[in-house]
Amino acid sequence: MFSLIIVEDSTLMRQGIAYSITHSLPWIDLVGEAEDAIQGKTLILEQKPDIVLTDIRLPGMTGLQMVRDVMEVYRPQVIIVSGYSEFEYCKEALSLGVLAYIVKPIDETELEEALKYAASKQLDEHDIDKKLLFTDSSREDGSNLRGGTKSYYVNQVIRYIHAHYAEDISVSGIARMLNLNEDYLGRIFKESTSFSISEYRNNYRIAQASQMMANPEQTIHEVSRAVGIENQHYFSQLFKQKMGITPSQYREFKLGKLYRQ
């Protein structure tokens, strides 16, 4: 489970988001809600959730100021939701390390993808190897695997994606490598991480691509190919879905920040 706090001054909006999340993403544990930034900051620092979902325009202080204050203490995965689509807000949010920026009215699919991406980043930052303590390497076709062996295979998938994300890797290929049924491998992976193998692979690719954007000598197409995605149009769609802005907008911000340092 991944813990979440929602900070939103509109009761109707807050309840709507909470309902959508709790009914479509059972692996998210909604541990608190706040209607203003001061209450939100207090609640976040008390609960220290994995993910914070917040509006920008809030009573007391802005959501961005709240996030800035929180990140002086610890760094949750933060998703900004706002009715303001100006890029200046997005740039400031990114400068704080905000993971995604979603413009109202909220698209439920976009919100779900942002939350999955946040959870994926949380897994990476907390080193999933520490959670998967079993290393039983026996090979079986699936139905009677012990819990420890399941964890071993999940860990192997994650290790493989991290090492080969730039290659043309498929779920079927990974399953063949592990001598497991593809459907079974996909099921145990999702049970353990809340993601399909394809979702985790795409999340990791976009995370790597966002780091590469700081190199002005690499074109966006070259970045796309470097993370294993040949189709630049698909890469741009996926990047915007995960990050909330296009690759070009992200690069504009990233390079501008580097030149100002």
C-alpha positions, -999 to +999 in steps of 0.1 A: +000+000+000+011+036-007-002+063+016-018+095+002-029+129+015-052+152-006-050+190-001-079+207-019-101+236-007-132+225-027-150+199-007-168+186-038-136+183-057-117+167-028-145+142-023-146+134-060-109+127-062-110+106-030-139+085-044-122+080-077-089+069-061-104+046-035-126+028-060-101+025-089-068+022-070-072-001-040-035-001-034-037+036-024-043+042+013-060+076+017-047+086+051-059+122+053-076+152+036-071+189+042-089+220+029-061+246+033-024+246+030-017+252+067-038+223+078-023+203+049+013+210+059+005+200+095-012+168+084+015+159+059+043+163+084+024+142+110+015+114+086+045+116+062+026+100+033+043+085+003+023+107-020+008+142-017-019+154-041-024+192-038-040+222-055-020+253-060-045+280-050-053+273-013-062+294+017-034+303+041-005+298+016-001+284-019+002+247-024+037+253-038+048+271-006+033+242+014+053+217-007+085+238-003+081+238+035+073+200+036+104+192+014+126+208+040+117+180+063+112+150+039+105+144+002+072+127-007+061+122-043+040+153-051+014+157-078+000+192-084-036+196-095-046+231-107-071+251-128-042+273-139-024+260-170+002+287-173+037+272-178+051+294-150+033+274-124+045+242-139+081+254-140+080+264-103+065+231-095+092+212-113+119+233-096+106+219-063+108+183-075+071+179-081+065+147-100+035+157-122+013+187-129-024+180-138-047+207-151-083+208-141-108+195-151-091+163-140-089+134-164-093+103-143-070+083-165-043+110-163-047+111-125-044+073-123-013+073-144+003+100-123-004+081-091+010+049-106+041+068-117+045+083-082+042+048-066+068+035-091+092+063-081+086+055-045+095+019-050+128+029-068+137+054-041+131+029-013+151+002-031+127-027-037+155-052-030+151-045+007+114-056+005+122-087-015+143-107+010+138-142-005+162-154-032+149-189-039+159-195-075+140-227-082+122-226-115+085-237-116+057-230-140+037-209-115+007-222-097+024-237-066+052-211-061+059-201-025+056-164-015+094-162-013+099-175-048+073-151-062+093-123-046+125-136-062+109-135-097+094-100-092+129-088-081+144-104-112+120-086-135+128-052-119+166-059-121+162-068-158+142-037-166+167-015-149+196-031-168+180-034-202+154-006-204+171+009-235+166-024-254+136-038-272+123-058-241+089-074-240+070-091-212+070-124-232+108-122-236+112-117-198+089-146-191+108-169-214+141-158-198+127-168-164+110-200-177+076-188-164+042-185-179+037-149-192+003-144-177+014-158-143+045-136-142+024-106-150-001-115-123+025-119-095+043-088-106+011-067-103+002-083-070+036-073-056+041-038-071+006-026-082+019-022-118+019-043-149+053-051-162+048-028-192+037+000-169+068-004-147+091-005-178+075+027-192+077+045-159+114+036-156+121+047-192+105+081-187+124+086-154+156+079-173+146+102-202+139+131-178+175+129-166+188+129-202+169+161-210+197+181-193+220+173-222+214+199-250+234+179-274+208+151-275+177+157-295+144+145-281+144+118-308+178+106-296+166+106-260+135+086-271+157+060-288+182+060-259+154+047-236+142+021-260+113+039-277+118+043-315+086+062-322+091+098-310+054+106-313+046+078-289+075+088-266+061+124-265+026+112-256+039+089-229+062+116-215+033+141-212+011+114-196+037+107-169+052+141-164+023+164-171+042+184-198+057+177-232+094+168-236+101+201-252+085+221-223+104+199-198+137+205-216+130+243-217+127+243-180+156+219-173+181+237-195+169+271-183+175+260-147+210+248-155+220+280-172+208+301-143+230+282-118 
